[in-house]
Amino acid sequence: MKPTLLVLAAGMGSRYGGIKQIEPVGPSQEIILEYSIYDALRSGFDRVVCVIRRDIEADFVQHVVARFKDKIQVDWVFQDMDDLPGNFKTPGDRKKPWGTAHAIRAAREVITTPFAVINADDFYGADAFRAAGLFLEALPLDSQAMCMVGYELGNTVSEHGTVARGICQVNSEGMLTEVVEHTKIEQTPKGIISHLPDGSIVPLTGKEPVSMNFFGFSPRIFQTIETQFQAFLEQNIQNNTSECYIPTVVNELIHTDSTASLKVLTTPSQWFGITYREDRQRVVDSIHGVVESGLYPPNLWA
């Protein structure tokens, strides 16, 4: 069974100052997502499902879907603030989305195969998709086995502000034992630090393996997300800044279900992405570098 690619593209882009998901970065005006689609196609994926906001649908269809709809099946779903389980209601003053777990949950009715999850505005590299594709093609539909592509923290920070990363602990067999979401990691002249919610600061080496939201799941993960998201809402429904992160869901699952496991896939692929507008030129230069090296054609779809 061929896997599906689930793309999280509903981010507000507030730190970037615009809809960064459709910002051209390639030599033929490609956006980052097109490189992910290209890599997914040559790694055995046969369908893409995008999670978007309703207010960007027209732009997304015109500038994104139109470019590769004749290459792969493309569908999209909406991450709606009011799409909550049970009798929960979104507080009227909440502006922030509910997080990556809620975004994945938006696809619960349209995905029936093993699938990978990625961010629309991150470049993951061809080898990352090959490794994930091989894992997912062999994954039973009801399996609690999961995978994640790990990257080195020092290669994923921004010079222009803080970033959120899931820092991972991995055992000698390459299995995840713990992942902790750090929401305010900063590159400073003296090194990388994490600002914790209690106000304390933790120094980091930059060598830590981190999650960049490239996960692989069976459809069974939707049941887990539903249960954990409901528990999250019971504790945080009135907290207008709280979010339910998929690394947190994964971490809870591997600690509470003996049948659950997560394989951390190592890859020589280089990650880069856009968090702040100032990151764009570095991404453009990096894209041109991999094109010039022959890893990608100058025009992906020519």
Backbone as CSV, one residue per row, in Angstrom:
resi,resn,N_x,N_y,N_z,CA_x,CA_y,CA_z,C_x,C_y,C_z
1,MET,0.843,-1.201,0.000,0.000,0.000,0.000,0.879,1.251,0.000
2,LYS,0.641,2.130,-0.940,1.460,3.332,-1.034,1.033,4.355,0.029
3,PRO,2.003,5.029,0.628,1.669,5.986,1.687,1.174,7.322,1.149
4,THR,0.550,8.059,2.041,0.042,9.409,1.777,0.948,10.424,2.460
5,LEU,1.064,11.599,1.870,1.814,12.703,2.481,0.826,13.725,3.010
6,LEU,0.878,13.970,4.315,0.023,14.977,4.940,0.860,16.221,5.204
7,VAL,0.444,17.332,4.635,1.210,18.574,4.709,0.489,19.574,5.610
8,LEU,1.174,20.031,6.650,0.611,21.032,7.550,0.927,22.414,6.993
9,ALA,-0.091,23.063,6.435,0.103,24.352,5.763,-0.843,25.410,6.287
10,ALA,-1.369,25.212,7.503,-2.340,26.157,8.049,-1.707,27.189,8.967
11,GLY,-0.368,27.151,9.100,0.305,28.096,9.991,0.008,29.537,9.632
12,MET,-0.153,30.354,10.629,-0.532,31.745,10.389,0.597,32.567,9.788
13,GLY,1.845,32.111,9.964,2.960,32.866,9.408,3.155,34.218,10.068
14,SER,2.756,34.339,11.338,2.808,35.644,11.997,4.229,36.145,12.156
15,ARG,5.171,35.241,12.463,6.556,35.670,12.634,7.191,36.024,11.298
16,TYR,6.697,35.395,10.230,7.239,35.661,8.902,6.653,36.926,8.295
17,GLY,5.429,37.271,8.686,4.816,38.481,8.172,4.084,38.283,6.873
18,GLY,3.624,37.072,6.601,2.906,36.800,5.366,2.632,35.320,5.231
19,ILE,2.118,34.919,4.071,1.832,33.506,3.835,3.105,32.867,3.300
20,LYS,3.972,32.429,4.210,5.283,31.925,3.829,5.204,30.626,3.047
21,GLN,4.084,29.903,3.164,3.964,28.626,2.464,3.989,28.781,0.953
22,ILE,3.653,29.967,0.431,3.629,30.146,-1.027,4.674,31.167,-1.490
23,GLU,5.731,31.314,-0.693,6.826,32.210,-1.058,7.777,31.496,-2.023
24,PRO,7.995,32.011,-3.247,8.905,31.353,-4.199,10.345,31.366,-3.696
25,VAL,11.030,30.217,-3.820,12.425,30.123,-3.400,13.287,29.408,-4.436
26,GLY,12.676,28.699,-5.389,13.435,27.934,-6.373,13.774,28.724,-7.612
27,PRO,14.677,28.211,-8.470,15.098,28.925,-9.674,13.977,29.117,-10.687
28,SER,12.949,28.283,-10.632,11.782,28.458,-11.510,10.553,28.840,-10.700
29,GLN,10.793,29.595,-9.630,9.732,30.126,-8.772,9.021,29.027,-7.963
30,GLU,9.698,27.907,-7.744,9.116,26.863,-6.905,9.055,27.326,-5.445
31,ILE,8.038,26.847,-4.729,7.974,27.041,-3.288,8.585,25.806,-2.625
32,ILE,8.904,25.906,-1.324,9.544,24.788,-0.631,8.720,23.515,-0.757
33,LEU,7.403,23.637,-0.620,6.543,22.461,-0.645,6.699,21.659,-1.930
34,GLU,6.975,22.326,-3.038,7.116,21.595,-4.297,8.285,20.612,-4.257
35,TYR,9.353,20.966,-3.541,10.474,20.047,-3.407,10.089,18.838,-2.565
36,SER,9.254,19.047,-1.564,8.766,17.921,-0.773,7.878,17.010,-1.606
37,ILE,7.005,17.595,-2.426,6.143,16.796,-3.298,6.998,16.002,-4.287
38,TYR,7.980,16.650,-4.865,8.873,15.999,-5.825,9.588,14.813,-5.172
39,ASP,10.120,15.024,-3.957,10.813,13.951,-3.254,9.850,12.838,-2.847
40,ALA,8.631,13.199,-2.442,7.651,12.193,-2.053,7.272,11.311,-3.242
41,LEU,7.082,11.916,-4.396,6.724,11.159,-5.600,7.784,10.113,-5.929
42,ARG,9.043,10.487,-5.856,10.087,9.522,-6.210,10.438,8.590,-5.051
43,SER,9.687,8.708,-3.941,9.873,7.811,-2.801,8.656,6.925,-2.577
44,GLY,7.739,6.895,-3.535,6.639,5.961,-3.472,5.317,6.489,-2.968
45,PHE,5.231,7.739,-2.583,3.965,8.323,-2.143,3.085,8.575,-3.374
46,ASP,1.767,8.378,-3.225,0.897,8.585,-4.382,-0.259,9.543,-4.117
47,ARG,-0.245,10.214,-2.977,-1.321,11.159,-2.667,-0.808,12.200,-1.685
48,VAL,-1.296,13.420,-1.840,-0.980,14.515,-0.922,-2.276,15.078,-0.354
49,VAL,-2.305,15.244,0.960,-3.416,15.927,1.621,-2.831,17.126,2.358
50,CYS,-3.346,18.312,2.073,-2.850,19.538,2.702,-3.860,20.045,3.722
51,VAL,-3.363,20.430,4.875,-4.191,21.059,5.905,-3.979,22.563,5.800
52,ILE,-5.046,23.287,5.462,-4.928,24.732,5.254,-6.008,25.468,6.040
53,ARG,-5.909,26.789,6.031,-6.963,27.648,6.568,-7.914,28.011,5.446
54,ARG,-9.156,28.249,5.796,-10.145,28.593,4.775,-9.797,29.902,4.070
55,ASP,-9.192,30.843,4.789,-8.947,32.150,4.192,-7.791,32.158,3.197
56,ILE,-7.006,31.064,3.124,-5.934,31.015,2.123,-6.247,30.007,1.023
57,GLU,-7.465,29.467,1.006,-7.785,28.415,0.044,-7.576,28.880,-1.393
58,ALA,-8.082,30.039,-1.758,-7.973,30.508,-3.144,-6.514,30.648,-3.563
59,ASP,-5.690,31.285,-2.711,-4.268,31.431,-3.016,-3.588,30.076,-3.092
60,PHE,-3.942,29.185,-2.188,-3.304,27.877,-2.137,-3.607,27.070,-3.395
61,VAL,-4.852,27.076,-3.818,-5.232,26.327,-5.017,-4.571,26.929,-6.258
62,GLN,-4.548,28.251,-6.340,-3.998,28.925,-7.524,-2.485,28.787,-7.621
63,HIS,-1.797,28.961,-6.481,-0.340,29.046,-6.525,0.367,27.753,-6.163
64,VAL,-0.334,26.807,-5.551,0.303,25.570,-5.122,-0.271,24.368,-5.856
65,VAL,-1.546,24.114,-5.654,-2.166,22.914,-6.213,-2.050,22.872,-7.737
66,ALA,-2.217,24.017,-8.378,-2.191,24.061,-9.836,-0.858,23.597,-10.414
67,ARG,0.210,23.678,-9.629,1.536,23.365,-10.154,1.819,21.871,-10.216
68,PHE,1.138,21.079,-9.389,1.456,19.656,-9.436,0.232,18.743,-9.384
69,LYS,-0.956,19.282,-9.623,-2.159,18.453,-9.545,-2.211,17.381,-10.620
70,ASP,-1.470,17.579,-11.722,-1.444,16.554,-12.760,-0.340,15.529,-12.526
71,LYS,0.422,15.683,-11.430,1.501,14.756,-11.107,1.118,13.783,-9.992
72,ILE,0.213,14.187,-9.108,-0.143,13.386,-7.950,-1.525,13.810,-7.472
73,GLN,-2.262,12.884,-6.882,-3.580,13.225,-6.334,-3.420,14.208,-5.183
74,VAL,-4.154,15.301,-5.239,-4.067,16.338,-4.224,-5.449,16.603,-3.626
75,ASP,-5.533,16.571,-2.326,-6.750,16.941,-1.611,-6.373,17.908,-0.504
76,TRP,-7.351,18.615,0.015,-7.080,19.499,1.139,-8.255,19.525,2.104
77,VAL,-7.891,19.766,3.365,-8.869,19.867,4.440,-8.559,21.143,5.210
78,PHE,-9.502,21.546,6.038,-9.346,22.803,6.767,-9.120,22.560,8.263
79,GLN,-8.176,23.302,8.815,-8.016,23.319,10.264,-8.883,24.449,10.810
80,ASP,-10.037,24.086,11.307,-10.983,25.067,11.837,-10.865,25.141,13.348
81,MET,-10.821,26.341,13.869,-10.707,26.544,15.312,-11.846,25.877,16.077
82,ASP,-13.017,25.825,15.474,-14.191,25.293,16.164,-14.385,23.793,15.970
83,ASP,-13.463,23.137,15.294,-13.556,21.692,15.104,-12.980,21.005,16.335
84,LEU,-13.821,20.844,17.344,-13.407,20.291,18.628,-14.267,19.082,18.982
85,PRO,-13.729,18.146,19.752,-14.499,16.954,20.124,-15.544,17.264,21.193
86,GLY,-16.541,16.383,21.273,-17.533,16.476,22.339,-18.268,17.791,22.359
87,ASN,-18.436,18.321,23.555,-19.182,19.569,23.745,-18.277,20.777,23.933
88,PHE,-16.995,20.631,23.622,-16.079,21.755,23.794,-16.381,22.857,22.787
89,LYS,-16.259,24.091,23.239,-16.461,25.273,22.403,-15.230,26.157,22.494
90,THR,-14.810,26.685,21.366,-13.655,27.583,21.355,-14.007,28.901,22.028
91,PRO,-13.223,29.334,23.023,-13.472,30.638,23.641,-13.465,31.748,22.596
92,GLY,-14.355,32.706,22.750,-14.514,33.755,21.748,-13.303,34.625,21.559
93,ASP,-12.418,34.706,22.569,-11.254,35.575,22.456,-9.991,34.824,22.041
94,ARG,-10.108,33.551,21.697,-8.924,32.806,21.267,-8.616,33.104,19.797
95,LYS,-7.370,33.429,19.507,-6.924,33.709,18.140,-5.946,32.651,17.622
96,LYS,-5.250,31.987,18.515,-4.188,31.054,18.151,-4.754,29.686,17.809
97,PRO,-4.257,29.021,16.743,-4.692,27.654,16.442,-4.355,26.705,17.587
98,TRP,-4.934,25.515,17.547,-4.806,24.576,18.659,-3.546,23.716,18.587
99,GLY,-2.710,23.877,17.576,-1.448,23.147,17.534,-1.395,22.066,16.475
100,THR,-0.213,21.426,16.371,0.022,20.474,15.291,-0.808,19.197,15.432
101,ALA,-1.085,18.760,16.655,-1.929,17.571,16.818,-3.335,17.841,16.293
102,HIS,-3.850,19.035,16.572,-5.169,19.422,16.072,-5.152,19.534,14.544
103,ALA,-4.042,20.010,13.984,-3.935,20.116,12.524,-3.977,18.735,11.878
104,ILE,-3.243,17.780,12.422,-3.268,16.417,11.887,-4.666,15.823,12.023
105,ARG,-5.305,16.098,13.133,-6.666,15.602,13.385,-7.639,16.039,12.287
106,ALA,-7.377,17.161,11.651,-8.270,17.674,10.606,-8.388,16.715,9.429
107,ALA,-7.416,15.813,9.280,-7.416,14.880,8.145,-7.962,13.503,8.524
108,ARG,-8.562,13.392,9.704,-8.969,12.073,10.211,-9.999,11.372,9.338
109,GLU,-10.777,12.100,8.581,-11.827,11.479,7.774,-11.407,11.208,6.331
110,VAL,-10.211,11.631,5.944,-9.807,11.489,4.537,-8.564,10.627,4.346
111,ILE,-7.856,10.287,5.414,-6.654,9.462,5.287,-6.932,8.067,5.827
112,THR,-6.693,7.066,4.998,-6.962,5.676,5.374,-5.742,4.785,5.177
113,THR,-4.608,5.349,4.808,-3.369,4.593,4.591,-2.306,5.090,5.571
114,PRO,-1.210,4.349,5.737,-0.071,4.917,6.470,0.341,6.241,5.824
115,PHE,0.797,7.173,6.647,1.076,8.503,6.103,2.230,9.167,6.828
116,ALA,2.880,10.067,6.107,3.910,10.928,6.686,3.324,12.306,6.904
117,VAL,3.826,12.988,7.922,3.422,14.363,8.234,4.632,15.262,8.075
118,ILE,4.462,16.381,7.363,5.535,17.370,7.239,4.955,18.769,7.362
119,ASN,5.838,19.731,7.594,5.471,21.145,7.521,5.617,21.629,6.080
120,ALA,4.740,22.527,5.665,4.790,23.039,4.291,6.002,23.911,4.043
121,ASP,6.522,24.541,5.079,7.579,25.533,4.893,8.960,25.031,5.320
122,ASP,9.134,23.704,5.375,10.424,23.113,5.710,10.928,22.265,4.549
123,PHE,12.234,22.354,4.273,12.892,21.514,3.271,13.558,20.365,4.009
124,TYR,13.178,19.118,3.675,13.650,17.960,4.427,14.700,17.136,3.702
125,GLY,14.738,17.163,2.386,15.739,16.429,1.635,15.257,15.084,1.149
126,ALA,15.786,14.653,0.007,15.318,13.440,-0.663,15.504,12.195,0.185
127,ASP,16.638,12.068,0.871,16.895,10.855,1.645,15.896,10.698,2.784
128,ALA,15.446,11.797,3.353,14.458,11.738,4.426,13.158,11.106,3.924
129,PHE,12.736,11.471,2.728,11.511,10.904,2.166,11.700,9.437,1.788
130,ARG,12.871,9.082,1.298,13.125,7.674,0.972,13.027,6.808,2.220
131,ALA,13.646,7.254,3.301,13.624,6.477,4.542,12.206,6.356,5.092
132,ALA,11.464,7.456,5.096,10.090,7.425,5.598,9.197,6.565,4.704
133,GLY,9.389,6.668,3.391,8.579,5.891,2.469,8.760,4.391,2.658
134,LEU,9.995,3.947,2.855,10.269,2.524,3.079,9.619,2.042,4.372
135,PHE,9.687,2.845,5.410,9.075,2.484,6.700,7.565,2.356,6.549
136,LEU,6.947,3.313,5.890,5.491,3.361,5.815,4.920,2.294,4.885
137,GLU,5.621,1.962,3.830,5.123,0.934,2.914,4.992,-0.420,3.596
138,ALA,5.777,-0.652,4.649,5.742,-1.932,5.365,4.889,-1.868,6.633
139,LEU,4.231,-0.747,6.876,3.518,-0.543,8.142,2.065,-1.026,8.053
140,PRO,1.649,-1.961,8.921,0.245,-2.385,8.934,-0.684,-1.238,9.321
141,LEU,-1.920,-1.315,8.852,-2.871,-0.220,9.060,-3.191,0.027,10.529
142,ASP,-3.124,-1.032,11.364,-3.491,-0.864,12.768,-2.276,-0.818,13.696
143,SER,-1.107,-0.588,13.117,0.127,-0.632,13.897,0.275,0.587,14.794
144,GLN,0.895,0.371,15.957,1.267,1.469,16.838,2.738,1.849,16.651
145,ALA,3.398,1.264,15.656,4.765,1.651,15.336,4.746,2.970,14.570
146,MET,5.702,3.815,14.872,5.791,5.146,14.263,7.235,5.410,13.869
147,CYS,7.440,6.426,13.066,8.799,6.843,12.745,8.882,8.359,12.772
148,MET,10.097,8.839,12.868,10.362,10.277,12.853,11.724,10.492,12.220
149,VAL,11.826,11.473,11.362,13.127,11.847,10.809,13.768,12.846,11.757
150,GLY,14.961,12.507,12.251,15.643,13.372,13.212,16.710,14.231,12.552
151,TYR,16.840,15.444,13.035,17.850,16.385,12.542,18.640,16.938,13.724
152,GLU,19.824,17.422,13.454,20.675,17.973,14.502,20.240,19.398,14.828
153,LEU,20.031,19.661,16.106,19.495,20.956,16.539,20.264,22.138,15.950
154,GLY,21.580,22.077,15.985,22.377,23.213,15.536,22.147,23.591,14.088
155,ASN,21.641,22.644,13.292,21.368,22.915,11.881,19.944,23.399,11.634
156,THR,19.178,23.604,12.704,17.763,23.955,12.529,17.363,25.257,13.211
157,VAL,18.308,25.950,13.845,17.953,27.201,14.514,18.038,28.364,13.532
158,SER,17.445,29.492,13.931,17.462,30.693,13.103,18.316,31.772,13.772
159,GLU,18.996,32.539,12.953,19.774,33.670,13.475,18.885,34.862,13.784
160,HIS,17.614,34.785,13.430,16.751,35.967,13.465,15.658,35.913,14.531
161,GLY,15.708,34.924,15.401,14.712,34.844,16.469,14.608,33.431,17.016
162,THR,13.703,33.241,17.954,13.548,31.943,18.591,12.757,30.971,17.712
163,VAL,12.952,29.681,17.967,12.231,28.628,17.256,11.738,27.598,18.274
164,ALA,10.750,26.804,17.873,10.243,25.705,18.694,10.741,24.393,18.116
165,ARG,11.282,23.535,18.974,11.799,22.246,18.530,11.479,21.178,19.580
166,GLY,11.196,19.968,19.125,11.049,18.830,20.020,12.393,18.149,20.170
167,ILE,13.008,18.257,21.351,14.325,17.659,21.591,14.148,16.207,22.028
168,CYS,14.890,15.301,21.382,14.655,13.866,21.523,15.802,13.157,22.249
169,GLN,15.434,12.116,22.961,16.395,11.170,23.504,16.182,9.849,22.773
170,VAL,17.288,9.260,22.294,17.223,8.065,21.458,18.125,7.000,22.067
171,ASN,17.622,5.749,22.132,18.444,4.688,22.704,19.383,4.091,21.659
172,SER,20.149,3.089,22.062,21.175,2.518,21.182,20.587,1.802,19.985
173,GLU,19.291,1.469,20.038,18.630,0.801,18.928,17.927,1.779,17.991
174,GLY,18.123,3.076,18.244,17.525,4.084,17.396,16.063,4.352,17.680
175,MET,15.595,3.938,18.869,14.196,4.142,19.238,14.072,5.357,20.160
176,LEU,13.017,6.119,19.952,12.767,7.295,20.787,12.379,6.866,22.193
177,THR,13.021,7.462,23.188,12.652,7.202,24.578,11.985,8.403,25.236
178,GLU,12.215,9.579,24.679,11.635,10.796,25.258,11.724,11.925,24.241
179,VAL,10.674,12.738,24.166,10.738,13.961,23.371,10.095,15.069,24.184
180,VAL,10.798,16.188,24.286,10.319,17.326,25.073,10.234,18.535,24.158
181,GLU,9.058,19.137,24.101,8.855,20.302,23.245,9.444,21.545,23.912
182,HIS,10.399,22.162,23.252,10.988,23.427,23.696,10.473,24.507,22.751
183,THR,9.721,25.451,23.275,9.018,26.405,22.415,9.780,27.713,22.183
184,LYS,10.939,27.869,22.847,11.661,29.139,22.700,13.169,28.878,22.749
185,ILE,13.688,28.326,21.653,15.120,28.058,21.537,15.769,29.202,20.773
186,GLU,16.899,29.664,21.293,17.538,30.855,20.723,19.014,30.609,20.449
187,GLN,19.464,31.070,19.296,20.887,31.085,18.965,21.478,32.390,19.489
188,THR,22.448,32.312,20.386,23.078,33.503,20.951,24.566,33.483,20.614
189,PRO,25.268,34.615,20.788,26.712,34.632,20.528,27.488,33.619,21.371
190,LYS,26.909,33.223,22.512,27.593,32.271,23.399,27.107,30.842,23.226
191,GLY,26.180,30.624,22.320,25.688,29.277,22.097,24.171,29.226,22.044
192,ILE,23.641,28.024,21.972,22.198,27.820,21.864,21.609,27.612,23.256
193,ILE,20.506,28.293,23.521,19.841,28.162,24.809,18.341,27.961,24.600
194,SER,17.706,27.392,25.624,16.258,27.231,25.612,15.673,27.990,26.790
195,HIS,14.704,28.854,26.510,13.987,29.585,27.550,12.796,28.729,27.988
196,LEU,12.791,28.277,29.213,11.714,27.430,29.704,10.546,28.269,30.214
197,PRO,9.342,27.674,30.284,8.154,28.427,30.720,8.279,29.032,32.116
198,ASP,9.099,28.416,32.977,9.240,28.941,34.340,10.243,30.080,34.439
199,GLY,10.789,30.493,33.286,11.733,31.596,33.270,13.197,31.189,33.308
200,SER,13.459,29.925,33.546,14.843,29.460,33.600,15.397,29.265,32.188
201,ILE,16.720,29.179,32.097,17.407,29.028,30.820,18.262,27.774,30.866
202,VAL,18.159,26.956,29.802,18.921,25.710,29.708,19.871,25.804,28.518
203,PRO,21.191,25.628,28.741,22.121,25.622,27.605,22.013,24.312,26.835
204,LEU,22.175,24.391,25.514,22.114,23.218,24.658,23.384,23.126,23.818
205,THR,23.772,21.914,23.445,25.027,21.745,22.709,24.878,22.012,21.215
206,GLY,23.664,21.861,20.691,23.446,21.951,19.254,23.536,20.611,18.569
207,LYS,23.989,19.576,19.279,24.097,18.230,18.723,22.847,17.392,18.991
208,GLU,21.931,17.904,19.791,20.753,17.138,20.159,19.908,16.793,18.925
209,PRO,19.408,15.554,18.839,18.464,15.236,17.750,17.125,15.905,18.027
210,VAL,16.553,16.497,17.002,15.290,17.205,17.197,14.257,16.762,16.170
211,SER,13.001,16.927,16.557,11.883,16.692,15.649,11.598,17.963,14.873
212,MET,11.460,17.800,13.542,11.056,18.912,12.693,9.676,18.634,12.101
213,ASN,8.878,17.880,12.869,7.508,17.519,12.462,7.481,16.703,11.178
214,PHE,8.484,15.837,10.998,8.444,14.842,9.932,8.238,13.483,10.612
215,PHE,6.975,13.081,10.711,6.602,11.840,11.380,5.958,10.880,10.399
216,GLY,5.934,9.600,10.761,5.215,8.596,10.005,4.298,7.806,10.919
217,PHE,3.037,7.643,10.502,2.030,6.992,11.337,1.170,6.048,10.512
218,SER,0.512,5.128,11.206,-0.626,4.420,10.621,-1.871,5.241,10.940
219,PRO,-3.002,4.949,10.265,-4.226,5.706,10.566,-4.687,5.583,12.013
220,ARG,-4.157,4.598,12.733,-4.553,4.416,14.132,-4.186,5.622,14.996
221,ILE,-3.235,6.420,14.542,-2.821,7.586,15.332,-3.970,8.552,15.544
222,PHE,-4.961,8.555,14.661,-6.081,9.480,14.816,-6.876,9.177,16.082
223,GLN,-6.976,7.897,16.456,-7.649,7.551,17.709,-6.893,8.108,18.902
224,THR,-5.565,7.983,18.855,-4.723,8.493,19.939,-4.836,10.011,20.048
225,ILE,-4.780,10.679,18.904,-4.894,12.138,18.914,-6.234,12.569,19.497
226,GLU,-7.300,11.894,19.120,-8.624,12.257,19.615,-8.677,12.170,21.135
227,THR,-8.153,11.075,21.674,-8.161,10.887,23.126,-7.309,11.928,23.827
228,GLN,-6.104,12.136,23.324,-5.194,13.063,23.993,-5.612,14.517,23.801
229,PHE,-6.188,14.829,22.643,-6.626,16.211,22.431,-7.792,16.550,23.347
230,GLN,-8.674,15.594,23.570,-9.778,15.838,24.490,-9.253,16.065,25.901
231,ALA,-8.266,15.259,26.318,-7.659,15.455,27.637,-6.965,16.806,27.725
232,PHE,-6.331,17.210,26.635,-5.681,18.529,26.590,-6.707,19.644,26.784
233,LEU,-7.838,19.534,26.100,-8.867,20.574,26.213,-9.444,20.648,27.626
234,GLU,-9.575,19.515,28.265,-10.092,19.520,29.636,-9.212,20.345,30.560
235,GLN,-7.918,20.378,30.267,-6.977,21.119,31.104,-6.716,22.536,30.605
236,ASN,-6.909,22.784,29.298,-6.407,24.031,28.708,-7.425,24.826,27.902
237,ILE,-8.692,24.484,27.952,-9.677,25.134,27.099,-9.711,26.643,27.288
238,GLN,-9.396,27.120,28.478,-9.444,28.556,28.744,-8.090,29.241,28.607
239,ASN,-7.071,28.467,28.256,-5.733,29.038,28.074,-5.568,29.393,26.603
240,ASN,-5.604,30.671,26.283,-5.647,31.111,24.885,-4.334,30.962,24.123
241,THR,-3.253,30.584,24.809,-1.971,30.420,24.115,-1.500,28.969,24.102
242,SER,-2.203,28.080,24.773,-1.768,26.685,24.847,-2.022,25.984,23.515
243,GLU,-1.134,25.035,23.172,-1.268,24.259,21.949,-0.989,22.792,22.241
244,CYS,-1.621,21.928,21.498,-1.414,20.483,21.611,-0.462,20.059,20.496
245,TYR,0.769,19.731,20.871,1.809,19.431,19.889,1.887,17.933,19.613
246,ILE,2.143,17.563,18.372,2.238,16.144,18.031,3.413,15.465,18.735
247,PRO,4.580,16.103,18.951,5.619,15.413,19.735,5.143,15.063,21.142
248,THR,4.307,15.908,21.735,3.776,15.621,23.068,2.852,14.406,23.021
249,VAL,2.026,14.321,21.985,1.142,13.165,21.808,1.964,11.888,21.660
250,VAL,3.004,11.937,20.844,3.868,10.779,20.619,4.553,10.374,21.914
251,ASN,5.061,11.345,22.642,5.763,11.065,23.893,4.846,10.364,24.890
252,GLU,3.619,10.840,25.005,2.646,10.233,25.909,2.326,8.808,25.474
253,LEU,2.207,8.599,24.176,1.835,7.284,23.664,2.905,6.237,23.961
254,ILE,4.172,6.565,23.712,5.221,5.565,23.922,5.446,5.262,25.399
255,HIS,4.975,6.159,26.273,5.119,5.923,27.712,3.917,5.230,28.335
256,THR,2.807,5.170,27.620,1.594,4.589,28.203,1.102,3.349,27.473
257,ASP,1.644,3.052,26.307,1.205,1.904,25.523,2.422,1.048,25.180
258,SER,2.473,-0.144,25.734,3.641,-1.010,25.530,3.779,-1.482,24.087
259,THR,2.713,-1.363,23.302,2.787,-1.780,21.895,3.258,-0.651,20.986
260,ALA,3.394,0.538,21.532,3.781,1.701,20.726,5.296,1.869,20.724
261,SER,5.832,2.267,19.580,7.262,2.536,19.463,7.473,3.564,18.365
262,LEU,8.607,4.240,18.441,8.933,5.221,17.403,10.388,5.074,17.007
263,LYS,10.607,4.765,15.741,11.954,4.639,15.189,12.428,6.003,14.698
264,VAL,13.582,6.440,15.180,14.164,7.694,14.719,15.035,7.387,13.500
265,LEU,14.645,7.926,12.365,15.355,7.683,11.113,16.455,8.721,10.951
266,THR,17.673,8.264,10.837,18.778,9.195,10.609,18.925,9.421,9.111
267,THR,19.359,10.600,8.749,19.458,10.955,7.342,20.596,11.950,7.133
268,PRO,21.317,11.813,6.010,22.326,12.827,5.681,21.706,14.078,5.072
269,SER,20.390,14.060,4.834,19.725,15.218,4.235,19.846,16.435,5.151
270,GLN,19.981,17.585,4.529,20.055,18.841,5.274,18.676,19.469,5.353
271,TRP,18.306,19.906,6.563,17.052,20.618,6.750,17.299,22.115,6.615
272,PHE,16.365,22.811,6.011,16.316,24.265,6.134,14.885,24.728,5.912
273,GLY,14.558,25.869,6.488,13.183,26.341,6.400,13.065,27.813,6.725
274,ILE,11.849,28.310,6.561,11.567,29.722,6.773,10.716,29.895,8.026
275,THR,11.286,30.555,9.019,10.518,30.947,10.200,10.295,32.454,10.192
276,TYR,11.356,33.192,9.902,11.312,34.651,9.840,11.604,35.105,8.408
277,ARG,11.128,36.277,8.055,11.342,36.779,6.694,12.832,36.837,6.357
278,GLU,13.662,37.115,7.352,15.100,37.199,7.113,15.714,35.845,6.753
279,ASP,14.982,34.740,7.026,15.484,33.410,6.681,15.387,33.121,5.189
280,ARG,14.594,33.891,4.464,14.285,33.530,3.083,15.530,33.449,2.209
281,GLN,16.443,34.413,2.299,17.589,34.418,1.406,18.471,33.206,1.630
282,ARG,18.614,32.793,2.882,19.407,31.600,3.167,18.779,30.372,2.523
283,VAL,17.451,30.308,2.540,16.758,29.181,1.920,16.916,29.221,0.402
284,VAL,16.780,30.404,-0.179,16.972,30.550,-1.625,18.371,30.078,-2.022
285,ASP,19.375,30.513,-1.272,20.753,30.121,-1.579,20.936,28.616,-1.431
286,SER,20.322,28.030,-0.410,20.441,26.589,-0.182,19.762,25.796,-1.290
287,ILE,18.590,26.250,-1.717,17.889,25.584,-2.817,18.735,25.628,-4.088
288,HIS,19.282,26.784,-4.394,20.118,26.903,-5.588,21.334,25.992,-5.475
289,GLY,21.840,25.813,-4.249,22.986,24.936,-4.051,22.675,23.482,-4.376
290,VAL,21.523,22.985,-3.917,21.184,21.579,-4.192,20.805,21.384,-5.655
291,VAL,20.276,22.424,-6.282,19.989,22.335,-7.721,21.294,22.270,-8.508
292,GLU,22.231,23.149,-8.166,23.514,23.170,-8.875,24.300,21.878,-8.675
293,SER,24.074,21.198,-7.550,24.773,19.941,-7.286,24.167,18.775,-8.062
294,GLY,23.034,19.008,-8.713,22.401,17.978,-9.515,21.354,17.148,-8.802
295,LEU,21.045,17.490,-7.555,20.050,16.721,-6.806,18.630,16.998,-7.284
296,TYR,18.424,18.178,-7.882,17.108,18.561,-8.401,17.304,19.271,-9.735
297,PRO,16.338,19.130,-10.643,16.419,19.876,-11.907,16.115,21.356,-11.693
298,PRO,16.577,22.232,-12.559,16.286,23.660,-12.427,14.801,23.978,-12.458
299,ASN,14.039,23.174,-13.155,12.575,23.309,-13.182,11.985,21.952,-12.807
300,LEU,11.394,21.863,-11.631,10.951,20.563,-11.111,9.965,19.857,-12.030
301,TRP,9.083,20.597,-12.658,7.988,19.970,-13.372,8.103,20.087,-14.894
302,ALA,9.240,20.506,-15.391,9.419,20.648,-16.844,9.446,19.282,-17.526
